[in-house]
Amino acid sequence: MTGNSTLGIIGYGNMGSALGERWRSRSRIKVFEKDASRIAALAPETVAATLDALCAEAQTLILAVKPQDLDSVLTRIKGSVGHALVVSIAAGIPTAYLEKRLGPVRVVRAMPNLAVRVGKGTIALCKGAYARENDVAFMQELFALLGRTLVIEERLMDAVTAVSGSGPGFFFELVQQMPDAEWDAFARNSFIPSLTVCAQKAGFSAEQAGLLAAATAEGSIGLLRQTGMPAAALRDQVTSRGGTTEAGLKALRENGRLEEAVKAAVKRAGELART
Ligand SMILES: NC(=O)c1ccc[n+]([C@@H]2O[C@H](COP(=O)([O-])OP(=O)(O)OC[C@H]3O[C@@H](n4cnc5c(N)ncnc54)[C@H](OP(=O)(O)O)[C@@H]3O)[C@@H](O)[C@H]2O)c1
């Protein structure tokens, strides 16, 4: 699949490390991370000393830093991206923004969710103006190692952020008082049908909506079972201050309806998107 190509991961935090851990069984990875404690356990040959060294070696660059750290990374790599494929997982950063900052480079944008950590993620992908179809296919194959993938139009990225990105947070909120034995039936009979309707209202086809809702529920249950963490603790992990999940949870607590939660999260994603 990936031949001799090297995947360069910039930022090895929650997401970067979840991706790297899965991908390194199939591909050569190289990591640049500014916090030394996050890469202490990696083999030295996996670590790049500088961003320039990473860019010189990698044919694919994965941008896995927080959105607020992205601009400094873009400034640093602008002259050395070369012909690399640039893949961003940063929430709310459109492909056009990356192309504006980096020039006419091939960009793929992806929105994973927390369940990639247990191999049950939902990952939506879209392509920038200069990327080729086979760039998307290449990344879809890689992300498939971490869960279910879906190629979407970029205009639906805010919606997918609300549905599959924040969806686990809503699931955890709703099941926090529920015994383990009831999670699957709740998902099947209530959460998946409701989230499917929400996703359709947010712009997805019936087929996409069904896939997103089922994968989001499956990933949420996978996280609960495989981590053994309480639902409330997992919910807090997916809830960044001022983010889409927080906005959705507020609406969910106010009126108890998943549809209102998704609507509020879509709205917040739109407010956060950078132009
Ligand atoms: N977490 C999720 O569930 C999730 C879901 C979907 C998308 N995303 C996206 O994934 C991206 C990463 O999120 P995360 O939760 O993995 O963040 P994170 O845990 O904070 O990881 C980011 C890492 O990048 C490092 N870093 C910052 N600036 C850097 C630089 N210039 N060069 C190299 N490394 C640098 C950070 O170091 P310091 O801590 O020292 O700054 C940190 O270790 C974000 O853009 C987010 O929108 C996350």
The ligand as a Gaussian input file, in Angstrom:
#p B3LYP/6-31G(d) Opt

LIG

0 1
 N       -8.417000      14.763000      20.368000
 C       -9.452000      14.483000      19.573000
 O      -10.377000      13.746000      19.920000
 C       -9.481000      15.072000      18.158000
 C      -10.503000      14.690000      17.278000
 C      -10.486000      15.216000      15.980000
 C       -9.499000      16.090000      15.583000
 N       -8.544000      16.448000      16.459000
 C       -7.515000      17.384000      16.023000
 O       -6.260000      16.773000      16.201000
 C       -5.286000      17.778000      16.455000
 C       -4.447000      17.335000      17.638000
 O       -5.285000      17.232000      18.776000
 P       -4.772000      16.440000      20.066000
 O       -5.934000      16.267000      20.941000
 O       -3.967000      15.257000      19.641000
 O       -3.772000      17.553000      20.679000
 P       -2.577000      17.334000      21.696000
 O       -2.782000      16.092000      22.502000
 O       -2.340000      18.638000      22.385000
 O       -1.314000      17.018000      20.723000
 C       -0.666000      17.986000      19.952000
 C        0.827000      17.828000      20.202000
 O        1.517000      18.669000      19.274000
 C        2.583000      19.289000      19.980000
 N        3.000000      20.494000      19.264000
 C        2.507000      21.759000      19.352000
 N        3.157000      22.582000      18.515000
 C        4.079000      21.819000      17.868000
 C        5.061000      22.104000      16.893000
 N        5.236000      23.339000      16.415000
 N        5.813000      21.086000      16.438000
 C        5.654000      19.829000      16.926000
 N        4.759000      19.500000      17.873000
 C        3.978000      20.486000      18.344000
 C        1.995000      19.571000      21.334000
 O        3.007000      19.846000      22.267000
 P        2.639000      20.834000      23.516000
 O        1.597000      20.108000      24.301000
 O        3.945000      20.983000      24.211000
 O        2.103000      22.097000      22.901000
 C        1.268000      18.262000      21.603000
 O        2.135000      17.298000      22.149000
 C       -6.043000      19.077000      16.706000
 O       -5.872000      19.943000      15.611000
 C       -7.476000      18.662000      16.844000
 O       -8.356000      19.627000      16.289000
 C       -8.497000      15.959000      17.741000

